[in-house]
């Protein structure tokens, strides 16, 4: 799965010379947190967030009345407040790499650029949607959590036990974090009858001992 599969293609933007009041209005009306700043060729020149505006405002707002504050928002241009160093993504970037970049750089979105033109945006909200969709949690079913040795074929053994009890595995998630070296944590979401859950869980517990961390 790639960024192009999950990105928002209807992107609200402002220009570098747009009044800050226009940005505030867009952020509020569209219930969004980020606005790419683009030039007349639709090339990204900056990124403006609700946090950037909030950080800019306090020092100004404390000494101004409402009328003066309104005028300041009209007179201040987006380019004065925007972040000029923008991390972008290509449409063919794997979605998990986009998530890693956003996590590591502590940013809430990535403008998506192709041939130097803005074609979309991927945000933390989109990544929440990715997690919900790939796990299948919205469709219900049952969740099996197993700590197992990190050896070839072991995940297949888990899936066979689950299928033996009448379940159909829908998604498998694996992580090596939080367990002893040589082990991994696996979460399987599967569809099946509720009455088989206890028997399946007991068999999994017997088959795979949980190691001390």
C-alpha positions in Angstrom: 0.0 0.0 0.0 1.2 3.4 -0.9 0.6 7.0 0.0 -1.5 7.5 -3.1 -3.9 4.9 -1.8 -4.7 6.8 1.3 -3.9 10.5 0.7 -6.5 13.2 0.6 -6.6 14.6 -2.9 -8.9 17.6 -2.2 -6.3 19.8 -0.6 -7.1 23.2 0.8 -4.2 25.7 0.3 -3.2 29.3 0.6 -0.7 31.4 -1.2 2.4 33.0 0.4 0.8 36.4 0.2 -2.6 35.2 1.5 -3.8 37.1 4.7 -3.5 35.0 7.8 -7.2 35.6 8.3 -7.9 33.5 5.2 -5.8 30.7 6.7 -7.6 30.9 10.0 -11.0 30.8 8.3 -10.1 27.8 6.2 -8.7 25.8 9.2 -11.9 26.5 11.1 -14.4 25.9 8.4 -12.9 22.8 7.0 -11.9 21.4 10.4 -8.3 20.7 9.3 -5.0 21.4 11.0 -2.6 22.0 8.1 -2.5 24.2 5.0 0.2 23.7 2.3 1.3 27.1 1.0 1.7 27.0 -2.8 2.8 29.4 -5.5 0.9 30.1 -8.6 2.4 27.0 -10.2 1.0 24.8 -7.4 4.5 24.2 -6.0 4.8 23.9 -2.3 6.7 26.7 -0.7 5.7 26.2 2.9 3.3 24.6 5.4 1.0 26.5 7.8 -0.6 24.8 10.8 -3.1 25.8 13.4 -0.2 25.4 15.9 2.0 27.8 14.0 -0.8 30.4 14.1 -1.4 29.9 17.8 2.3 30.2 18.6 2.5 33.4 16.6 -0.6 35.0 18.1 -0.1 35.1 21.9 2.7 37.6 22.0 0.6 39.9 19.6 -2.8 39.2 21.1 -2.0 40.2 24.7 -1.6 43.9 23.8 -4.3 44.2 21.1 -8.1 44.6 21.3 -10.4 42.6 19.0 -10.4 45.2 16.2 -6.6 45.5 16.2 -6.2 41.7 16.3 -8.6 41.4 13.3 -6.5 44.0 11.4 -3.3 42.2 12.3 -4.7 38.9 10.8 -5.6 40.8 7.6 -2.2 42.4 7.3 0.0 39.4 8.2 0.8 37.2 5.3 1.1 33.4 5.4 4.7 33.4 4.4 5.6 35.3 7.6 4.2 32.5 9.8 4.6 29.4 7.6 7.3 26.8 8.0 9.6 27.0 5.0 11.4 23.7 5.4 8.7 21.2 4.3 9.0 17.5 4.4 7.1 16.0 1.5 6.2 12.6 0.2 5.9 11.0 -3.3 2.7 9.2 -4.2 4.5 5.9 -4.5 6.1 6.1 -1.0 4.9 3.1 1.1 2.4 4.2 3.6 4.3 2.7 6.5 7.4 4.7 5.6 5.2 7.9 5.6 4.1 7.0 9.1 7.7 6.5 10.2 8.8 9.8 8.8 5.9 11.7 10.5 6.6 9.9 13.8 10.4 10.4 13.7 10.2 14.1 12.7 7.2 14.8 14.9 5.1 16.3 12.2 1.3 16.0 11.6 1.3 15.8 7.8 3.2 15.3 4.5 2.2 17.2 1.4 2.3 14.8 -1.5 4.3 16.1 -4.5 4.6 14.7 -8.0 6.6 16.5 -10.7 7.1 19.4 -8.3 3.3 19.9 -8.1 1.1 19.3 -5.0 -1.2 16.4 -5.7 -2.4 15.5 -2.2 -1.7 15.4 1.5 -1.3 12.6 4.0 -2.1 13.4 7.7 -2.1 11.7 11.0 -5.9 11.4 10.6 -5.3 9.4 7.4 -2.9 7.1 9.2 -5.5 6.4 11.9 -7.8 5.4 9.0 -5.1 3.1 7.7 -4.7 1.3 11.0 -8.5 0.9 11.4 -8.9 -0.5 7.8 -5.9 -2.8 7.7 -6.7 -4.5 11.0 -10.4 -4.9 10.0 -11.5 -3.9 13.5 -14.6 -2.1 12.1 -15.9 -5.4 10.9 -15.8 -7.0 14.4 -14.6 -10.6 14.8 -12.1 -11.9 17.4 -8.6 -10.8 18.3 -5.9 -13.3 19.3 -2.7 -12.0 20.8 0.4 -14.3 21.0 4.0 -14.0 22.0 6.0 -16.5 20.0 9.6 -17.5 19.1 10.9 -15.6 16.1 11.4 -18.6 14.0 10.4 -19.5 10.4 7.0 -21.1 10.2 5.8 -20.2 13.7 3.3 -17.6 12.6 1.9 -20.3 10.2 1.4 -22.6 13.2 -0.6 -20.0 15.0 -2.8 -19.4 11.9 -3.4 -23.2 11.6 -4.5 -23.4 15.2 -6.9 -20.5 14.7 -8.3 -22.0 11.5 -8.7 -25.5 13.1 -11.2 -23.9 15.5 -13.3 -22.5 12.7 -11.9 -19.0 12.3 -10.9 -17.2 9.2 -7.8 -15.0 9.8 -8.4 -11.5 8.3 -5.2 -9.6 9.4 -1.9 -10.3 11.0 0.2 -7.7 12.8 3.7 -8.3 14.1 6.1 -6.4 16.3 9.4 -7.1 17.9 9.1 -4.3 20.5 8.5 -5.0 24.2 9.6 -8.7 24.1 12.8 -10.5 24.8 15.3 -10.9 21.9 14.3 -13.9 19.8 10.6 -13.5 20.3 7.9 -11.5 18.6 4.3 -10.3 19.4 1.6 -11.2 16.9 -2.0 -10.0 16.8 -4.4 -11.9 14.6 -7.9 -10.7 13.9 -10.2 -13.4 12.7 -13.9 -14.0 11.9 -15.6 -16.9 13.5 -18.0 -18.2 16.2 -17.7 -16.7 19.7 -18.0 -20.2 21.3 -14.7 -21.3 19.9 -12.7 -18.4 21.3 -11.9 -19.9 24.7 -10.7 -23.2 23.2 -8.5 -21.5 20.7 -7.0 -19.2 23.3 -6.2 -22.1 25.6 -4.5 -24.0 22.8 -2.5 -21.0 21.8 -1.4 -20.5 25.5 -0.3 -24.1 25.7 1.6 -24.0 22.5 3.5 -20.7 23.0 4.9 -19.8 26.4 5.1 -16.1 27.1 8.7 -15.2 28.0 9.8 -12.9 30.8 10.7 -9.4 29.4 
